[in-house]
Amino acid sequence: MLFLSLESLTAYQISIPVKYLFGLKHRSAEHAYQYVKAKRSGDISRATEIQSALDAKKIGNMVTPSPSFTDNPVSLMTEIIEAKA
């Protein structure tokens, strides 16, 4: 069960520091991760379209990541997973 809670598509409402998610709560780690990806890439309309983890995965595949996102995606996901735990 512990490992299920660390899965990025598992639905848990999480709150990440404002510097990453602008003070918003997200339904899954995948949602949070793809939201940040879209925001940092300047794709605000796609970021606000995300309603679920599956939406996040689909929309995230349509977003071209910016250098500010690709510099350190692992630390971002680590912080998201830690907030979820």
C-alpha positions as CSV (number, residue, x, y, z in Angstrom):
1,M,0.0,0.0,0.0
2,L,2.9,2.4,0.7
3,F,4.1,2.1,-2.8
4,L,0.7,2.8,-4.2
5,S,0.7,6.1,-2.4
6,L,3.9,7.1,-4.1
7,E,2.6,6.4,-7.6
8,S,2.3,9.7,-9.5
9,L,-1.2,8.9,-10.8
10,T,-2.7,8.0,-7.4
11,A,-5.3,10.5,-6.4
12,Y,-4.2,12.4,-3.2
13,Q,-4.9,16.1,-2.7
14,I,-1.5,17.7,-2.1
15,S,-0.3,21.2,-1.4
16,I,3.2,22.1,-2.6
17,P,5.1,25.3,-1.7
18,V,4.0,28.4,-3.6
19,K,7.3,28.7,-5.5
20,Y,6.3,25.6,-7.5
21,L,2.5,25.6,-7.7
22,F,1.4,29.1,-7.0
23,G,-0.5,28.0,-3.9
24,L,-2.8,25.6,-5.6
25,K,-3.8,22.2,-4.4
26,H,-3.7,19.3,-6.9
27,R,-5.4,15.9,-7.0
28,S,-2.3,13.9,-7.8
29,A,1.5,14.1,-8.1
30,E,1.2,13.8,-11.9
31,H,-1.3,16.7,-11.9
32,A,1.1,18.9,-9.9
33,Y,4.1,17.9,-12.0
34,Q,2.4,18.6,-15.4
35,Y,0.9,21.8,-14.1
36,V,4.3,23.1,-13.2
37,K,5.6,21.9,-16.6
38,A,2.9,23.8,-18.5
39,K,3.2,27.0,-16.3
40,R,7.0,27.2,-16.6
41,S,6.6,26.7,-20.4
42,G,4.2,29.6,-20.6
43,D,1.3,27.4,-21.6
44,I,-1.1,28.7,-19.0
45,S,-4.3,27.7,-20.9
46,R,-3.2,24.0,-20.9
47,A,-2.1,24.2,-17.2
48,T,-5.6,25.3,-16.2
49,E,-7.3,22.6,-18.3
50,I,-5.8,19.8,-16.1
51,Q,-8.6,18.2,-14.0
52,S,-7.2,14.8,-13.3
53,A,-4.1,12.7,-13.3
54,L,-5.0,11.3,-16.7
55,D,-5.7,14.8,-18.1
56,A,-2.3,15.8,-16.7
57,K,-0.5,13.0,-18.5
58,K,-2.3,13.7,-21.8
59,I,-1.9,17.5,-21.6
60,G,1.7,17.2,-20.4
61,N,2.6,15.3,-23.6
62,M,1.4,18.3,-25.6
63,V,3.5,20.8,-23.7
64,T,7.0,21.6,-24.9
65,P,9.1,21.9,-21.8
66,S,11.0,25.1,-21.2
67,P,14.7,25.1,-20.0
68,S,13.5,26.3,-16.6
69,F,11.5,23.0,-16.3
70,T,14.1,20.7,-17.8
71,D,16.9,21.9,-15.7
72,N,15.9,19.8,-12.7
73,P,12.6,17.8,-13.1
74,V,13.8,15.1,-10.6
75,S,14.0,17.5,-7.7
76,L,10.5,18.8,-8.6
77,M,9.0,15.4,-8.5
78,T,10.9,14.5,-5.4
79,E,9.4,17.5,-3.6
80,I,5.9,16.7,-4.9
81,I,6.2,13.0,-3.7
82,E,7.5,14.2,-0.3
83,A,4.5,16.5,0.0
84,K,2.2,13.6,-0.8
85,A,3.8,11.3,1.8
